Structures are given as structure tokens and as C-alpha cells.
Amino acid sequence: MTLELSHFNAALLFALCASTVFGISQRNTPRDMFRYGAYCFALFIGGVLVAAWVMWAIKH
Amino acid sequence: MANPQNTATLQRNAKAAPQTNSMAIIAPLAGWFLPGLGHFIQRRWIRGLLLMAAIFTMFFAGLGMQGKVYLFNTGDLLDILGFVGDIGVGALYFIARMMDWGIGNIHRAVADYGTKYIVVAGLLNIIAAVDAHHIAIGKKQ
């Protein structure tokens, strides 16, 4: 069993799973869970993109 | 003179209390042992299913990326913490150990991501187990 993921896809999968657990565990109502999960997912992906551009800027 | 209605309420609460206390212990233990089970036994079916799917996906994706499963050790601090994180995933950890998954040599750079996936799956499962405890004690719906 081997899974071939690019770095970005690995980050996407990580963000999706972690956001799901954070959303369910940190809020009380389904609506708030969904909103908080989406917020965490956006922060994860936003953080990845910002970090990627910072590393690109440092290199160049 | 005692109000009969209040007396009846007190009696009901006294009967319910032991059940609530036992669930407060059973739910997080069940949730630790099998991701999502702590929610299932409290009839939170969708939440349990989503937690189970998220944690199983992370764990098996980590194994698929040839991540490392930490063994019990008393050596390097990071290895000890890795073991603590891994054991958080409960039965999946013991199954992985029995099947000798995650102990091969690392051939790819992405395998390090896999190792982190497995550790984080365990940590997320601990969060889910604490959530099951909060539901059991009534702190959360």
C-alpha cells in the first residue's frame, strides 16, 4: 500500500482532516461546527500558501 | 414540608447520576480505543462517523506514505513524544504493530509527512475522546 501525494495535496488532506475534528470538537451546533471547520481549513491552506511564498521570496 | 414534585425530581436525578458518571468514563475510553466510538455510544452518529473518517484517513494515509510507527522507547525525547502521539489512536496503533506496518526503512522524503500524519491522527483522536467526555458530562450538546 503506497500513497503518492504531492506536498500540496498532502497539506490539503491534512487540513481537511484536522479541520473536521477541530470543527466538531470546538463548537456546539452543527452550523457553528461547519463554520469553524471551514475557518480552520481556510487558515491551514492560507498559512501554507503564505509560507510557500515567503520561502520563494527568501530563495529569490 | 417537602414538595412531592421536587422529591420526585431529586429521586430521578439520583438514579440518573451513576449512569452519567459511568458514561463520562466509558465514552472517552471507547473514543480512544476506536475513533468515533465515544460519540456512537452517545448516539451522535454523524459526528462519530466524521471523526472516524477523518482519523482513519489520516492514519492510513500516513501509513500509505510509508510513515514510521514509533515503538515504546526511553531514548530521544522526540521519539518518546512520537510514541505518545501514536498511542493516542488506540486500537489502530496495536493493529499496526501486530501487522508490522510502519517499521520499514524510509525511502522517500514524503515518508516524513506520513510519520507526522500518524502522530497527528493520534492527537486528534485524543481531542475527539475529550469531546466525547464533554458530551457525557453535559458540558456540550
N, CA and C atoms of all chains as a GROMACS GRO file, in nm:
protein
  603
    1MET      N    1   0.085  -0.119   0.000
    1MET     CA    2   0.000   0.000   0.000
    1MET      C    3   0.089   0.124   0.000
    2THR      N    4   0.090   0.193  -0.112
    2THR     CA    5   0.172   0.314  -0.121
    2THR      C    6   0.087   0.429  -0.172
    3LEU      N    7   0.100   0.543  -0.107
    3LEU     CA    8   0.021   0.660  -0.145
    3LEU      C    9   0.117   0.768  -0.196
    4GLU      N   10   0.095   0.807  -0.320
    4GLU     CA   11   0.181   0.910  -0.380
    4GLU      C   12   0.108   1.043  -0.376
    5LEU      N   13   0.150   1.132  -0.290
    5LEU     CA   14   0.086   1.264  -0.280
    5LEU      C   15   0.192   1.372  -0.300
    6SER      N   16   0.153   1.478  -0.370
    6SER     CA   17   0.244   1.593  -0.378
    6SER      C   18   0.242   1.665  -0.243
    7HIS      N   19   0.333   1.756  -0.223
    7HIS     CA   20   0.339   1.828  -0.096
    7HIS      C   21   0.209   1.904  -0.072
    8PHE      N   22   0.159   1.968  -0.178
    8PHE     CA   23   0.037   2.048  -0.162
    8PHE      C   24  -0.083   1.959  -0.133
    9ASN      N   25  -0.094   1.847  -0.203
    9ASN     CA   26  -0.206   1.756  -0.176
    9ASN      C   27  -0.198   1.699  -0.035
   10ALA      N   28  -0.077   1.673   0.011
   10ALA     CA   29  -0.061   1.624   0.148
   10ALA      C   30  -0.108   1.730   0.248
   11ALA      N   31  -0.075   1.856   0.219
   11ALA     CA   32  -0.119   1.965   0.306
   11ALA      C   33  -0.271   1.980   0.302
   12LEU      N   34  -0.330   1.963   0.182
   12LEU     CA   35  -0.476   1.972   0.168
   12LEU      C   36  -0.546   1.864   0.251
   13LEU      N   37  -0.497   1.740   0.240
   13LEU     CA   38  -0.557   1.629   0.313
   13LEU      C   39  -0.544   1.649   0.463
   14PHE      N   40  -0.426   1.694   0.504
   14PHE     CA   41  -0.403   1.721   0.646
   14PHE      C   42  -0.501   1.826   0.696
   15ALA      N   43  -0.514   1.936   0.620
   15ALA     CA   44  -0.602   2.045   0.660
   15ALA      C   45  -0.747   1.999   0.668
   16LEU      N   46  -0.788   1.916   0.573
   16LEU     CA   47  -0.927   1.869   0.571
   16LEU      C   48  -0.958   1.785   0.695
   17CYS      N   49  -0.870   1.691   0.725
   17CYS     CA   50  -0.895   1.602   0.838
   17CYS      C   51  -0.888   1.677   0.972
   18ALA      N   52  -0.785   1.761   0.987
   18ALA     CA   53  -0.770   1.834   1.113
   18ALA      C   54  -0.886   1.932   1.132
   19SER      N   55  -0.929   1.998   1.025
   19SER     CA   56  -1.039   2.094   1.036
   19SER      C   57  -1.168   2.024   1.075
   20THR      N   58  -1.188   1.905   1.022
   20THR     CA   59  -1.309   1.829   1.056
   20THR      C   60  -1.314   1.803   1.207
   21VAL      N   61  -1.203   1.756   1.262
   21VAL     CA   62  -1.200   1.726   1.406
   21VAL      C   63  -1.212   1.854   1.488
   22PHE      N   64  -1.140   1.959   1.447
   22PHE     CA   65  -1.148   2.086   1.521
   22PHE      C   66  -1.291   2.140   1.520
   23GLY      N   67  -1.355   2.138   1.404
   23GLY     CA   68  -1.490   2.191   1.394
   23GLY      C   69  -1.588   2.117   1.484
   24ILE      N   70  -1.580   1.985   1.482
   24ILE     CA   71  -1.674   1.905   1.563
   24ILE      C   72  -1.648   1.922   1.712
   25SER      N   73  -1.520   1.927   1.749
   25SER     CA   74  -1.488   1.925   1.892
   25SER      C   75  -1.493   2.062   1.958
   26GLN      N   76  -1.483   2.169   1.880
   26GLN     CA   77  -1.471   2.301   1.942
   26GLN      C   78  -1.599   2.384   1.940
   27ARG      N   79  -1.704   2.334   1.876
   27ARG     CA   80  -1.829   2.410   1.869
   27ARG      C   81  -1.947   2.319   1.905
   28ASN      N   82  -2.060   2.382   1.936
   28ASN     CA   83  -2.174   2.307   1.987
   28ASN      C   84  -2.279   2.271   1.883
   29THR      N   85  -2.311   2.362   1.795
   29THR     CA   86  -2.419   2.336   1.699
   29THR      C   87  -2.361   2.298   1.563
   30PRO      N   88  -2.434   2.219   1.485
   30PRO     CA   89  -2.383   2.178   1.353
   30PRO      C   90  -2.344   2.296   1.265
   31ARG      N   91  -2.424   2.404   1.268
   31ARG     CA   92  -2.392   2.521   1.186
   31ARG      C   93  -2.258   2.582   1.229
   32ASP      N   94  -2.239   2.598   1.360
   32ASP     CA   95  -2.114   2.654   1.410
   32ASP      C   96  -1.996   2.561   1.383
   33MET      N   97  -2.022   2.430   1.392
   33MET     CA   98  -1.915   2.333   1.363
   33MET      C   99  -1.867   2.348   1.219
   34PHE      N  100  -1.964   2.357   1.128
   34PHE     CA  101  -1.928   2.370   0.987
   34PHE      C  102  -1.850   2.500   0.962
   35ARG      N  103  -1.899   2.608   1.022
   35ARG     CA  104  -1.834   2.738   1.001
   35ARG      C  105  -1.692   2.739   1.058
   36TYR      N  106  -1.677   2.683   1.178
   36TYR     CA  107  -1.544   2.681   1.240
   36TYR      C  108  -1.449   2.587   1.165
   37GLY      N  109  -1.502   2.474   1.119
   37GLY     CA  110  -1.421   2.382   1.039
   37GLY      C  111  -1.373   2.449   0.912
   38ALA      N  112  -1.464   2.521   0.845
   38ALA     CA  113  -1.426   2.592   0.722
   38ALA      C  114  -1.324   2.700   0.751
   39TYR      N  115  -1.341   2.767   0.864
   39TYR     CA  116  -1.246   2.872   0.905
   39TYR      C  117  -1.106   2.812   0.928
   40CYS      N  118  -1.102   2.700   1.000
   40CYS     CA  119  -0.972   2.634   1.025
   40CYS      C  120  -0.909   2.588   0.894
   41PHE      N  121  -0.991   2.531   0.806
   41PHE     CA  122  -0.939   2.485   0.677
   41PHE      C  123  -0.880   2.602   0.599
   42ALA      N  124  -0.950   2.714   0.596
   42ALA     CA  125  -0.900   2.832   0.524
   42ALA      C  126  -0.769   2.880   0.586
   43LEU      N  127  -0.761   2.878   0.719
   43LEU     CA  128  -0.637   2.922   0.784
   43LEU      C  129  -0.521   2.827   0.752
   44PHE      N  130  -0.549   2.697   0.755
   44PHE     CA  131  -0.444   2.600   0.721
   44PHE      C  132  -0.391   2.626   0.580
   45ILE      N  133  -0.483   2.633   0.484
   45ILE     CA  134  -0.441   2.650   0.344
   45ILE      C  135  -0.378   2.787   0.323
   46GLY      N  136  -0.438   2.888   0.385
   46GLY     CA  137  -0.379   3.023   0.375
   46GLY      C  138  -0.238   3.025   0.431
   47GLY      N  139  -0.220   2.957   0.544
   47GLY     CA  140  -0.086   2.951   0.605
   47GLY      C  141   0.014   2.881   0.515
   48VAL      N  142  -0.032   2.773   0.451
   48VAL     CA  143   0.056   2.700   0.358
   48VAL      C  144   0.098   2.791   0.243
   49LEU      N  145   0.001   2.861   0.185
   49LEU     CA  146   0.031   2.946   0.069
   49LEU      C  147   0.124   3.062   0.109
   50VAL      N  148   0.096   3.123   0.223
   50VAL     CA  149   0.181   3.234   0.269
   50VAL      C  150   0.324   3.183   0.294
   51ALA      N  151   0.334   3.069   0.363
   51ALA     CA  152   0.467   3.013   0.392
   51ALA      C  153   0.540   2.980   0.262
   52ALA      N  154   0.466   2.928   0.163
   52ALA     CA  155   0.529   2.894   0.035
   52ALA      C  156   0.583   3.019  -0.035
   53TRP      N  157   0.505   3.126  -0.033
   53TRP     CA  158   0.552   3.248  -0.099
   53TRP      C  159   0.667   3.312  -0.021
   54VAL      N  160   0.664   3.302   0.110
   54VAL     CA  161   0.776   3.355   0.190
   54VAL      C  162   0.904   3.280   0.157
   55MET      N  163   0.893   3.147   0.146
   55MET     CA  164   1.012   3.069   0.113
   55MET      C  165   1.061   3.102  -0.028
   56TRP      N  166   0.966   3.123  -0.120
   56TRP     CA  167   1.004   3.161  -0.257
   56TRP      C  168   1.077   3.295  -0.254
   57ALA      N  169   1.025   3.391  -0.174
   57ALA     CA  170   1.087   3.523  -0.166
   57ALA      C  171   1.226   3.516  -0.105
   58ILE      N  172   1.242   3.431  -0.005
   58ILE     CA  173   1.374   3.417   0.057
   58ILE      C  174   1.475   3.360  -0.043
   59LYS      N  175   1.428   3.263  -0.120
   59LYS     CA  176   1.519   3.199  -0.217
   59LYS      C  177   1.560   3.297  -0.326
   60HIS      N  178   1.466   3.382  -0.370
   60HIS     CA  179   1.497   3.475  -0.478
   60HIS      C  180   1.540   3.611  -0.424
   61MET      N  181  -4.239   2.126   5.493
   61MET     CA  182  -4.286   2.003   5.428
   61MET      C  183  -4.230   1.995   5.284
   62ALA      N  184  -4.179   1.880   5.248
   62ALA     CA  185  -4.115   1.867   5.118
   62ALA      C  186  -4.217   1.867   5.005
   63ASN      N  187  -4.184   1.937   4.899
   63ASN     CA  188  -4.270   1.938   4.780
   63ASN      C  189  -4.256   1.803   4.709
   64PRO      N  190  -4.367   1.733   4.685
   64PRO     CA  191  -4.358   1.600   4.621
   64PRO      C  192  -4.293   1.605   4.483
   65GLN      N  193  -4.318   1.715   4.412
   65GLN     CA  194  -4.260   1.726   4.276
   65GLN      C  195  -4.107   1.735   4.284
   66ASN      N  196  -4.058   1.817   4.381
   66ASN     CA  197  -3.912   1.830   4.398
   66ASN      C  198  -3.850   1.698   4.441
   67THR      N  199  -3.921   1.629   4.530
   67THR     CA  200  -3.871   1.499   4.576
   67THR      C  201  -3.858   1.402   4.459
   68ALA      N  202  -3.960   1.402   4.373
   68ALA     CA  203  -3.956   1.312   4.257
   68ALA      C  204  -3.840   1.349   4.165
   69THR      N  205  -3.816   1.480   4.147
   69THR     CA  206  -3.704   1.524   4.062
   69THR      C  207  -3.571   1.479   4.121
   70LEU      N  208  -3.559   1.496   4.254
   70LEU     CA  209  -3.434   1.455   4.320
   70LEU      C  210  -3.409   1.305   4.304
   71GLN      N  211  -3.520   1.229   4.316
   71GLN     CA  212  -3.504   1.084   4.302
   71GLN      C  213  -3.460   1.046   4.160
   72ARG      N  214  -3.521   1.116   4.063
   72ARG     CA  215  -3.483   1.090   3.923
   72ARG      C  216  -3.336   1.122   3.900
   73ASN      N  217  -3.293   1.238   3.954
   73ASN     CA  218  -3.152   1.278   3.936
   73ASN      C  219  -3.058   1.180   4.003
   74ALA      N  220  -3.099   1.132   4.121
   74ALA     CA  221  -3.014   1.036   4.193
   74ALA      C  222  -2.998   0.907   4.114
   75LYS      N  223  -3.107   0.868   4.043
   75LYS     CA  224  -3.096   0.747   3.960
   75LYS      C  225  -3.011   0.773   3.837
   76ALA      N  226  -3.022   0.893   3.781
   76ALA     CA  227  -2.951   0.924   3.657
   76ALA      C  228  -2.803   0.948   3.680
   77ALA      N  229  -2.766   0.994   3.800
   77ALA     CA  230  -2.628   1.033   3.825
   77ALA      C  231  -2.526   0.923   3.802
   78PRO      N  232  -2.547   0.801   3.855
   78PRO     CA  233  -2.446   0.697   3.832
   78PRO      C  234  -2.426   0.666   3.684
   79GLN      N  235  -2.537   0.670   3.607
   79GLN     CA  236  -2.527   0.641   3.465
   79GLN      C  237  -2.442   0.747   3.395
   80THR      N  238  -2.468   0.874   3.431
   80THR     CA  239  -2.392   0.983   3.371
   80THR      C  240  -2.243   0.969   3.405
   81ASN      N  241  -2.213   0.936   3.530
   81ASN     CA  242  -2.074   0.923   3.571
   81ASN      C  243  -2.004   0.810   3.498
   82SER      N  244  -2.072   0.697   3.485
   82SER     CA  245  -2.009   0.585   3.415
   82SER      C  246  -1.987   0.620   3.268
   83MET      N  247  -2.082   0.689   3.207
   83MET     CA  248  -2.064   0.729   3.067
   83MET      C  249  -1.948   0.827   3.052
   84ALA      N  250  -1.928   0.911   3.153
   84ALA     CA  251  -1.818   1.007   3.148
   84ALA      C  252  -1.682   0.938   3.144
   85ILE      N  253  -1.677   0.814   3.192
   85ILE     CA  254  -1.551   0.737   3.187
   85ILE      C  255  -1.548   0.647   3.063
   86ILE      N  256  -1.663   0.584   3.036
   86ILE     CA  257  -1.667   0.488   2.926
   86ILE      C  258  -1.650   0.557   2.790
   87ALA      N  259  -1.719   0.672   2.774
   87ALA     CA  260  -1.719   0.738   2.642
   87ALA      C  261  -1.577   0.777   2.594
   88PRO      N  262  -1.497   0.846   2.679
   88PRO     CA  263  -1.363   0.880   2.630
   88PRO      C  264  -1.274   0.757   2.608
   89LEU      N  265  -1.292   0.654   2.694
   89LEU     CA  266  -1.212   0.533   2.675
   89LEU      C  267  -1.249   0.464   2.543
   90ALA      N  268  -1.381   0.457   2.518
   90ALA     CA  269  -1.426   0.396   2.391
   90ALA      C  270  -1.378   0.479   2.273
   91GLY      N  271  -1.385   0.611   2.288
   91GLY     CA  272  -1.340   0.701   2.182
   91GLY      C  273  -1.192   0.688   2.155
   92TRP      N  274  -1.116   0.666   2.262
   92TRP     CA  275  -0.972   0.646   2.242
   92TRP      C  276  -0.946   0.512   2.173
   93PHE      N  277  -1.017   0.408   2.217
   93PHE     CA  278  -0.991   0.275   2.165
   93PHE      C  279  -1.025   0.266   2.016
   94LEU      N  280  -1.141   0.321   1.978
   94LEU     CA  281  -1.180   0.321   1.836
   94LEU      C  282  -1.232   0.461   1.802
   95PRO      N  283  -1.164   0.532   1.715
   95PRO     CA  284  -1.205   0.671   1.685
   95PRO      C  285  -1.353   0.678   1.646
   96GLY      N  286  -1.425   0.767   1.714
   96GLY     CA  287  -1.568   0.786   1.684
   96GLY      C  288  -1.661   0.705   1.773
   97LEU      N  289  -1.608   0.599   1.837
   97LEU     CA  290  -1.694   0.512   1.917
   97LEU      C  291  -1.752   0.585   2.038
   98GLY      N  292  -1.676   0.677   2.095
   98GLY     CA  293  -1.726   0.755   2.209
   98GLY      C  294  -1.848   0.837   2.174
   99HIS      N  295  -1.857   0.879   2.049
   99HIS     CA  296  -1.975   0.953   2.003
   99HIS      C  297  -2.087   0.858   1.964
  100PHE      N  298  -2.050   0.744   1.906
  100PHE     CA  299  -2.152   0.647   1.866
  100PHE      C  300  -2.233   0.599   1.987
  101ILE      N  301  -2.166   0.569   2.097
  101ILE     CA  302  -2.240   0.514   2.212
  101ILE      C  303  -2.326   0.620   2.279
  102GLN      N  304  -2.306   0.747   2.239
  102GLN     CA  305  -2.395   0.853   2.288
  102GLN      C  306  -2.492   0.900   2.179
  103ARG      N  307  -2.504   0.819   2.076
  103ARG     CA  308  -2.597   0.842   1.966
  103ARG      C  309  -2.568   0.970   1.888
  104ARG      N  310  -2.442   1.009   1.883
  104ARG     CA  311  -2.402   1.120   1.794
  104ARG      C  312  -2.345   1.054   1.669
  105TRP      N  313  -2.434   1.004   1.584
  105TRP     CA  314  -2.391   0.918   1.474
  105TRP      C  315  -2.308   0.994   1.371
  106ILE      N  316  -2.358   1.110   1.330
  106ILE     CA  317  -2.288   1.182   1.221
  106ILE      C  318  -2.153   1.233   1.268
  107ARG      N  319  -2.152   1.289   1.389
  107ARG     CA  320  -2.023   1.338   1.443
  107ARG      C  321  -1.923   1.223   1.455
  108GLY      N  322  -1.971   1.112   1.508
  108GLY     CA  323  -1.883   0.996   1.522
  108GLY      C  324  -1.830   0.948   1.389
  109LEU      N  325  -1.919   0.947   1.291
  109LEU     CA  326  -1.878   0.900   1.158
  109LEU      C  327  -1.773   0.994   1.096
  110LEU      N  328  -1.795   1.124   1.112
  110LEU     CA  329  -1.699   1.220   1.056
  110LEU      C  330  -1.564   1.212   1.128
  111LEU      N  331  -1.569   1.197   1.260
  111LEU     CA  332  -1.444   1.185   1.335
  111LEU      C  333  -1.370   1.058   1.296
  112MET      N  334  -1.446   0.949   1.286
  112MET     CA  335  -1.385   0.822   1.246
  112MET      C  336  -1.321   0.835   1.108
  113ALA      N  337  -1.395   0.894   1.015
  113ALA     CA  338  -1.344   0.907   0.878
  113ALA      C  339  -1.216   0.992   0.876
  114ALA      N  340  -1.218   1.103   0.948
  114ALA     CA  341  -1.102   1.194   0.947
  114ALA      C  342  -0.979   1.125   1.007
  115ILE      N  343  -0.998   1.058   1.120
  115ILE     CA  344  -0.883   0.998   1.190
  115ILE      C  345  -0.832   0.874   1.117
  116PHE      N  346  -0.924   0.792   1.069
  116PHE     CA  347  -0.882   0.675   0.990
  116PHE      C  348  -0.807   0.720   0.864
  117THR      N  349  -0.861   0.822   0.798
  117THR     CA  350  -0.796   0.870   0.675
  117THR      C  351  -0.654   0.917   0.704
  118MET      N  352  -0.639   0.996   0.812
  118MET     CA  353  -0.505   1.044   0.844
  118MET      C  354  -0.410   0.930   0.876
  119PHE      N  355  -0.460   0.836   0.955
  119PHE     CA  356  -0.373   0.726   0.998
  119PHE      C  357  -0.328   0.642   0.878
  120PHE      N  358  -0.426   0.603   0.796
  120PHE     CA  359  -0.390   0.514   0.684
  120PHE      C  360  -0.318   0.589   0.572
  121ALA      N  361  -0.348   0.718   0.557
  121ALA     CA  362  -0.270   0.797   0.461
  121ALA      C  363  -0.124   0.805   0.508
  122GLY      N  364  -0.106   0.820   0.637
  122GLY     CA  365   0.030   0.822   0.693
  122GLY      C  366   0.104   0.692   0.667
  123LEU      N  367   0.034   0.581   0.688
  123LEU     CA  368   0.096   0.451   0.658
  123LEU      C  369   0.123   0.438   0.509
  124GLY      N  370   0.028   0.487   0.427
  124GLY     CA  371   0.044   0.479   0.282
  124GLY      C  372   0.163   0.559   0.233
  125MET      N  373   0.194   0.666   0.303
  125MET     CA  374   0.312   0.746   0.267
  125MET      C  375   0.440   0.688   0.327
  126GLN      N  376   0.428   0.566   0.380
  126GLN     CA  377   0.541   0.493   0.441
  126GLN      C  378   0.594   0.565   0.564
  127GLY      N  379   0.501   0.623   0.640
  127GLY     CA  380   0.540   0.687   0.766
  127GLY      C  381   0.582   0.585   0.869
  128LYS      N  382   0.649   0.634   0.972
  128LYS     CA  383   0.703   0.546   1.075
  128LYS      C  384   0.606   0.538   1.192
  129VAL      N  385   0.586   0.418   1.244
  129VAL     CA  386   0.509   0.400   1.368
  129VAL      C  387   0.610   0.385   1.481
  130TYR      N  388   0.603   0.476   1.577
  130TYR     CA  389   0.701   0.475   1.686
  130TYR      C  390   0.676   0.358   1.781
  131LEU      N  391   0.783   0.298   1.827
  131LEU     CA  392   0.774   0.192   1.928
  131LEU      C  393   0.796   0.256   2.065
  132PHE      N  394   0.757   0.181   2.170
  132PHE     CA  395   0.784   0.231   2.304
  132PHE      C  396   0.935   0.246   2.321
  133ASN      N  397   0.977   0.359   2.373
  133ASN     CA  398   1.121   0.381   2.388
  133ASN      C  399   1.146   0.479   2.501
  134THR      N  400   1.270   0.477   2.549
  134THR     CA  401   1.309   0.573   2.654
  134THR      C  402   1.432   0.649   2.609
  135GLY      N  403   1.447   0.665   2.478
  135GLY     CA  404   1.566   0.729   2.426
  135GLY      C  405   1.546   0.877   2.401
  136ASP      N  406   1.548   0.914   2.274
  136ASP     CA  407   1.534   1.054   2.235
  136ASP      C  408   1.397   1.109   2.273
  137LEU      N  409   1.395   1.234   2.320
  137LEU     CA  410   1.269   1.294   2.367
  137LEU      C  411   1.164   1.299   2.255
  138LEU      N  412   1.209   1.334   2.134
  138LEU     CA  413   1.113   1.342   2.023
  138LEU      C  414   1.055   1.205   1.989
  139ASP      N  415   1.136   1.100   2.005
  139ASP     CA  416   1.084   0.964   1.982
  139ASP      C  417   0.981   0.926   2.088
  140ILE      N  418   1.007   0.968   2.212
  140ILE     CA  419   0.910   0.940   2.319
  140ILE      C  420   0.778   1.011   2.289
  141LEU      N  421   0.788   1.139   2.250
  141LEU     CA  422   0.666   1.214   2.220
  141LEU      C  423   0.594   1.157   2.097
  142GLY      N  424   0.672   1.107   2.002
  142GLY     CA  425   0.612   1.042   1.886
  142GLY      C  426   0.532   0.920   1.926
  143PHE      N  427   0.587   0.842   2.019
  143PHE     CA  428   0.515   0.724   2.068
  143PHE      C  429   0.387   0.766   2.140
  144VAL      N  430   0.396   0.871   2.221
  144VAL     CA  431   0.277   0.919   2.294
  144VAL      C  432   0.169   0.962   2.195
  145GLY      N  433   0.210   1.032   2.090
  145GLY     CA  434   0.113   1.071   1.987
  145GLY      C  435   0.053   0.951   1.917
  146ASP      N  436   0.136   0.855   1.881
  146ASP     CA  437   0.089   0.736   1.809
  146ASP      C  438  -0.010   0.654   1.891
  147ILE      N  439   0.018   0.641   2.020
  147ILE     CA  440  -0.068   0.556   2.104
  147ILE      C  441  -0.206   0.618   2.121
  148GLY      N  442  -0.216   0.748   2.092
  148GLY     CA  443  -0.346   0.816   2.102
  148GLY      C  444  -0.449   0.763   2.006
  149VAL      N  445  -0.407   0.693   1.904
  149VAL     CA  446  -0.502   0.645   1.804
  149VAL      C  447  -0.566   0.511   1.845
  150GLY      N  448  -0.523   0.459   1.959
  150GLY     CA  449  -0.591   0.343   2.019
  150GLY      C  450  -0.565   0.212   1.948
  151ALA      N  451  -0.673   0.141   1.915
  151ALA     CA  452  -0.661   0.006   1.859
  151ALA      C  453  -0.584   0.006   1.728
  152LEU      N  454  -0.596   0.113   1.651
  152LEU     CA  455  -0.525   0.117   1.522
  152LEU      C  456  -0.374   0.105   1.542
  153TYR      N  457  -0.325   0.163   1.651
  153TYR     CA  458  -0.181   0.154   1.679
  153TYR      C  459  -0.141   0.007   1.702
  154PHE      N  460  -0.221  -0.062   1.783
  154PHE     CA  461  -0.186  -0.202   1.814
  154PHE      C  462  -0.200  -0.291   1.690
  155ILE      N  463  -0.299  -0.260   1.607
  155ILE     CA  464  -0.312  -0.336   1.482
  155ILE      C  465  -0.190  -0.311   1.394
  156ALA      N  466  -0.149  -0.185   1.385
  156ALA     CA  467  -0.031  -0.152   1.303
  156ALA      C  468   0.093  -0.224   1.354
  157ARG      N  469   0.106  -0.233   1.487
  157ARG     CA  470   0.222  -0.302   1.544
  157ARG      C  471   0.216  -0.452   1.517
  158MET      N  472   0.095  -0.507   1.531
  158MET     CA  473   0.080  -0.651   1.507
  158MET      C  474   0.109  -0.686   1.362
  159MET      N  475   0.066  -0.597   1.271
  159MET     CA  476   0.085  -0.624   1.128
  159MET      C  477   0.222  -0.578   1.078
  160ASP      N  478   0.302  -0.524   1.168
  160ASP     CA  479   0.435  -0.473   1.131
  160ASP      C  480   0.427  -0.362   1.026
  161TRP      N  481   0.323  -0.279   1.036
  161TRP     CA  482   0.314  -0.165   0.946
  161TRP      C  483   0.399  -0.051   1.003
  162GLY      N  484   0.456   0.027   0.914
  162GLY     CA  485   0.526   0.148   0.956
  162GLY      C  486   0.659   0.125   1.023
  163ILE      N  487   0.724   0.011   0.995
  163ILE     CA  488   0.855  -0.011   1.056
  163ILE      C  489   0.964  -0.030   0.951
  164GLY      N  490   0.927  -0.014   0.823
  164GLY     CA  491   1.026  -0.032   0.718
  164GLY      C  492   1.120   0.088   0.709
  165ASN      N  493   1.225   0.070   0.631
  165ASN     CA  494   1.317   0.182   0.610
  165ASN      C  495   1.251   0.289   0.523
  166ILE      N  496   1.281   0.413   0.554
  166ILE     CA  497   1.222   0.525   0.480
  166ILE      C  498   1.303   0.549   0.354
  167HIS      N  499   1.231   0.543   0.239
  167HIS     CA  500   1.298   0.562   0.110
  167HIS      C  501   1.265   0.696   0.046
  168ARG      N  502   1.161   0.761   0.094
  168ARG     CA  503   1.114   0.882   0.026
  168ARG      C  504   1.102   0.996   0.125
  169ALA      N  505   1.118   1.121   0.073
  169ALA     CA  506   1.108   1.238   0.160
  169ALA      C  507   0.967   1.254   0.215
  170VAL      N  508   0.866   1.214   0.136
  170VAL     CA  509   0.727   1.229   0.179
  170VAL      C  510   0.695   1.139   0.298
  171ALA      N  511   0.776   1.038   0.320
  171ALA     CA  512   0.752   0.948   0.432
  171ALA      C  513   0.755   1.022   0.565
  172ASP      N  514   0.831   1.129   0.571
  172ASP     CA  515   0.834   1.208   0.694
  172ASP      C  516   0.698   1.272   0.719
  173TYR      N  517   0.631   1.314   0.612
  173TYR     CA  518   0.493   1.363   0.626
  173TYR      C  519   0.405   1.252   0.682
  174GLY      N  520   0.425   1.132   0.632
  174GLY     CA  521   0.345   1.019   0.678
  174GLY      C  522   0.361   0.997   0.828
  175THR      N  523   0.486   1.008   0.876
  175THR     CA  524   0.510   0.993   1.019
  175THR      C  525   0.431   1.097   1.098
  176LYS      N  526   0.430   1.220   1.048
  176LYS     CA  527   0.355   1.327   1.117
  176LYS      C  528   0.205   1.302   1.108
  177TYR      N  529   0.160   1.250   0.996
  177TYR     CA  530   0.018   1.217   0.982
  177TYR      C  531  -0.025   1.118   1.091
  178ILE      N  532   0.057   1.018   1.112
  178ILE     CA  533   0.021   0.914   1.210
  178ILE      C  534   0.018   0.972   1.352
  179VAL      N  535   0.117   1.055   1.383
  179VAL     CA  536   0.120   1.117   1.516
  179VAL      C  537  -0.001   1.209   1.534
  180VAL      N  538  -0.030   1.289   1.432
  180VAL     CA  539  -0.142   1.385   1.444
  180VAL      C  540  -0.276   1.311   1.449
  181ALA      N  541  -0.287   1.199   1.380
  181ALA     CA  542  -0.411   1.119   1.391
  181ALA      C  543  -0.435   1.080   1.537
  182GLY      N  544  -0.328   1.041   1.606
  182GLY     CA  545  -0.341   1.006   1.748
  182GLY      C  546  -0.381   1.126   1.832
  183LEU      N  547  -0.320   1.240   1.804
  183LEU     CA  548  -0.352   1.360   1.883
  183LEU      C  549  -0.496   1.406   1.858
  184LEU      N  550  -0.538   1.398   1.732
  184LEU     CA  551  -0.677   1.435   1.701
  184LEU      C  552  -0.775   1.340   1.769
  185ASN      N  553  -0.736   1.213   1.778
  185ASN     CA  554  -0.825   1.117   1.845
  185ASN      C  555  -0.838   1.149   1.993
  186ILE      N  556  -0.731   1.199   2.054
  186ILE     CA  557  -0.741   1.238   2.195
  186ILE      C  558  -0.837   1.356   2.209
  187ILE      N  559  -0.831   1.452   2.117
  187ILE     CA  560  -0.926   1.564   2.119
  187ILE      C  561  -1.069   1.512   2.106
  188ALA      N  562  -1.088   1.416   2.015
  188ALA     CA  563  -1.222   1.360   1.995
  188ALA      C  564  -1.270   1.286   2.121
  189ALA      N  565  -1.178   1.217   2.189
  189ALA     CA  566  -1.216   1.145   2.311
  189ALA      C  567  -1.255   1.244   2.421
  190VAL      N  568  -1.183   1.354   2.431
  190VAL     CA  569  -1.218   1.458   2.530
  190VAL      C  570  -1.355   1.517   2.496
  191ASP      N  571  -1.382   1.533   2.367
  191ASP     CA  572  -1.513   1.584   2.324
  191ASP      C  573  -1.623   1.488   2.366
  192ALA      N  574  -1.599   1.358   2.352
  192ALA     CA  575  -1.698   1.259   2.396
  192ALA      C  576  -1.721   1.270   2.546
  193HIS      N  577  -1.615   1.296   2.620
  193HIS     CA  578  -1.628   1.315   2.767
  193HIS      C  579  -1.714   1.437   2.797
  194HIS      N  580  -1.692   1.545   2.724
  194HIS     CA  581  -1.769   1.668   2.746
  194HIS      C  582  -1.917   1.645   2.716
  195ILE      N  583  -1.946   1.567   2.616
  195ILE     CA  584  -2.086   1.536   2.586
  195ILE      C  585  -2.146   1.453   2.700
  196ALA      N  586  -2.066   1.360   2.752
  196ALA     CA  587  -2.117   1.271   2.857
  196ALA      C  588  -2.147   1.346   2.986
  197ILE      N  589  -2.069   1.447   3.017
  197ILE     CA  590  -2.093   1.521   3.143
  197ILE      C  591  -2.190   1.637   3.121
  198GLY      N  592  -2.238   1.655   3.000
  198GLY     CA  593  -2.337   1.758   2.974
  198GLY      C  594  -2.281   1.896   2.948
  199LYS      N  595  -2.148   1.903   2.935
  199LYS     CA  596  -2.086   2.033   2.909
  199LYS      C  597  -2.114   2.076   2.764
  200LYS      N  598  -2.143   1.977   2.680
  200LYS     CA  599  -2.168   2.003   2.541
  200LYS      C  600  -2.290   1.923   2.496
  201GLN      N  601  -2.360   1.972   2.395
  201GLN     CA  602  -2.481   1.903   2.349
  201GLN      C  603  -2.446   1.773   2.276
   0.00000   0.00000   0.00000
